[in-house]
Amino acid sequence: MEHDLLIECQKNDRNAQRKVYEKMAGKLYSVCRRYLKNDEDIEEVLADTFYKIFTKLNQLKDPEIFEAWAKKIAVNECLQKLRTTKSLHISLDENLVESAETENLSFEKDILKLLNFLPEGCRAIFNLFAIEGYPHKEIATMLSISEGTSKSQLNFARKKLQELLVNHNI
């Protein structure tokens, strides 16, 4: 992100903020989509994410890491939404796999679609570990669970995703 643009955002320049929004909205929407199923929740979290970005921008020391910083805010906002709306206790619902088997998947959205068939907490742990790269210890702290629970739910997610991939010949 351009340093001058971020400086203008810190001064509450609406045009600069609009430019940052336009550059980052798609990327941050994709991050939120990995954690949340409901479009209304995604839009709410995205709005909260941009609010935090623009109000906390003065805390960013290195403009070179803006994108990673913004993504981290989005992930944290998604986790906060999951904590407040649903329990992150993991449900091992076998019916989710059966529901996915009846879903007509297309190649371009298959993985994202399959992630939606995982239980909320299980999906969050998979995203945090496999996609965001957080270690189990940090995931456990973020979600207020044990490290062992994080590991076992990641294994569960991997196993279910493999089943879903095989069932859909992907």
C-alpha positions as CSV (number, residue, x, y, z in Angstrom):
1,M,0.0,0.0,0.0
2,E,1.3,3.4,-0.8
3,H,2.7,5.2,2.2
4,D,1.2,8.6,1.2
5,L,-2.2,7.1,0.9
6,L,-2.0,5.6,4.4
7,I,-0.9,9.0,5.8
8,E,-4.0,10.6,4.2
9,C,-6.2,7.9,5.7
10,Q,-4.7,8.8,9.1
11,K,-5.9,12.4,8.5
12,N,-9.4,11.0,7.9
13,D,-9.3,11.8,4.2
14,R,-12.4,10.1,2.8
15,N,-11.1,9.8,-0.7
16,A,-7.9,8.1,0.6
17,Q,-10.0,5.8,2.7
18,R,-12.2,5.0,-0.3
19,K,-9.1,4.1,-2.3
20,V,-7.8,1.8,0.4
21,Y,-11.3,0.2,0.7
22,E,-11.4,-0.4,-3.0
23,K,-7.9,-2.0,-3.0
24,M,-8.5,-4.2,0.0
25,A,-12.2,-5.0,0.1
26,G,-12.0,-8.1,-2.1
27,K,-9.0,-9.6,-0.3
28,L,-10.5,-9.0,3.1
29,Y,-13.9,-10.3,1.9
30,S,-12.2,-13.6,0.9
31,V,-10.6,-13.9,4.3
32,C,-13.9,-13.4,6.0
33,R,-15.6,-15.9,3.7
34,R,-13.3,-18.6,4.9
35,Y,-14.5,-18.2,8.4
36,L,-18.2,-17.2,8.1
37,K,-21.0,-18.7,6.1
38,N,-23.6,-15.9,6.3
39,D,-23.2,-13.0,3.8
40,E,-24.8,-10.6,6.4
41,D,-22.2,-11.6,9.0
42,I,-19.4,-11.3,6.4
43,E,-20.5,-7.7,5.5
44,E,-20.8,-6.8,9.2
45,V,-17.4,-8.1,10.0
46,L,-15.9,-6.4,6.9
47,A,-17.4,-3.1,8.0
48,D,-16.0,-3.6,11.5
49,T,-12.6,-4.5,10.0
50,F,-12.4,-1.4,8.0
51,Y,-13.5,0.7,11.0
52,K,-10.6,-0.8,13.0
53,I,-8.2,-0.3,10.1
54,F,-9.0,3.4,9.8
55,T,-9.2,4.1,13.5
56,K,-6.0,2.1,14.4
57,L,-3.9,3.0,11.4
58,N,-1.7,5.2,13.6
59,Q,-0.6,2.1,15.4
60,L,0.9,0.6,12.2
61,K,4.6,1.2,12.4
62,D,5.6,-0.2,9.0
63,P,3.4,0.6,6.0
64,E,5.1,-2.3,4.1
65,I,3.1,-4.8,6.3
66,F,-0.2,-3.0,5.9
67,E,-1.9,-5.9,4.0
68,A,-0.8,-8.5,6.5
69,W,-1.9,-6.2,9.3
70,A,-5.3,-5.7,7.7
71,K,-5.8,-9.4,7.2
72,K,-4.9,-10.1,10.8
73,I,-7.6,-7.6,11.9
74,A,-10.1,-9.3,9.6
75,V,-9.3,-12.8,11.1
76,N,-9.6,-11.4,14.6
77,E,-12.9,-9.8,13.8
78,C,-14.2,-13.1,12.3
79,L,-13.1,-15.0,15.4
80,Q,-14.8,-12.4,17.6
81,K,-18.0,-12.8,15.6
82,L,-17.9,-16.6,16.0
83,R,-17.3,-16.2,19.7
84,T,-20.3,-13.9,20.1
85,T,-22.8,-15.6,17.8
86,K,-22.0,-19.3,18.2
87,S,-20.1,-21.5,20.5
88,L,-16.7,-22.4,19.2
89,H,-17.1,-25.8,20.8
90,I,-16.6,-28.3,18.1
91,S,-19.6,-30.3,16.9
92,L,-18.8,-33.6,15.2
93,D,-21.9,-33.7,13.1
94,E,-21.8,-36.5,10.6
95,N,-24.8,-35.1,8.8
96,L,-22.7,-32.2,7.5
97,V,-20.8,-34.7,5.2
98,E,-24.1,-36.1,4.0
99,S,-25.4,-32.6,3.2
100,A,-22.2,-31.9,1.2
101,E,-22.7,-35.0,-0.8
102,T,-26.0,-33.7,-2.2
103,E,-24.5,-30.3,-3.0
104,N,-23.6,-29.7,-6.6
105,L,-20.0,-28.3,-6.5
106,S,-18.1,-26.5,-9.2
107,F,-14.3,-26.7,-9.4
108,E,-13.7,-23.0,-8.9
109,K,-15.5,-22.8,-5.5
110,D,-15.1,-26.4,-4.3
111,I,-12.7,-25.9,-1.5
112,L,-14.5,-22.8,-0.1
113,K,-17.8,-24.6,-0.4
114,L,-16.4,-27.7,1.3
115,L,-15.1,-25.7,4.2
116,N,-18.7,-24.5,4.8
117,F,-19.6,-28.1,5.6
118,L,-17.2,-28.2,8.5
119,P,-18.5,-27.2,12.0
120,E,-17.8,-23.5,12.8
121,G,-15.0,-24.1,15.3
122,C,-13.4,-26.8,13.2
123,R,-13.4,-24.6,10.2
124,A,-11.9,-21.7,12.2
125,I,-9.1,-24.0,13.4
126,F,-8.4,-25.3,9.9
127,N,-8.2,-21.7,8.5
128,L,-6.0,-20.5,11.3
129,F,-3.6,-23.4,11.0
130,A,-3.6,-24.4,7.3
131,I,-4.3,-21.1,5.6
132,E,-3.2,-18.3,8.1
133,G,-0.2,-20.3,9.4
134,Y,-0.8,-19.9,13.2
135,P,0.8,-22.5,15.4
136,H,-1.5,-24.6,17.6
137,K,-0.4,-22.9,20.8
138,E,-1.5,-19.5,19.5
139,I,-4.8,-20.9,18.1
140,A,-5.5,-22.4,21.5
141,T,-4.9,-19.0,23.1
142,M,-7.0,-17.2,20.5
143,L,-10.0,-19.6,20.9
144,S,-9.6,-20.3,24.6
145,I,-9.2,-24.0,24.0
146,S,-6.4,-26.5,24.7
147,E,-3.6,-27.1,22.3
148,G,-4.7,-30.7,22.1
149,T,-8.2,-29.7,21.1
150,S,-6.7,-27.5,18.4
151,K,-4.7,-30.4,17.0
152,S,-7.5,-32.9,17.2
153,Q,-9.9,-30.6,15.5
154,L,-7.4,-29.9,12.7
155,N,-7.1,-33.6,12.2
156,F,-10.9,-34.0,12.1
157,A,-11.1,-31.1,9.6
158,R,-8.5,-32.7,7.3
159,K,-10.2,-36.1,7.5
160,K,-13.6,-34.6,6.7
161,L,-12.2,-32.5,3.8
162,Q,-10.5,-35.6,2.4
163,E,-13.8,-37.5,2.6
164,L,-15.6,-34.6,0.9
165,L,-13.0,-34.3,-1.8
166,V,-13.2,-38.1,-2.6
167,N,-17.0,-38.0,-2.6
168,H,-17.0,-35.2,-5.1
169,N,-14.1,-36.6,-7.2
170,I,-12.1,-33.3,-6.8
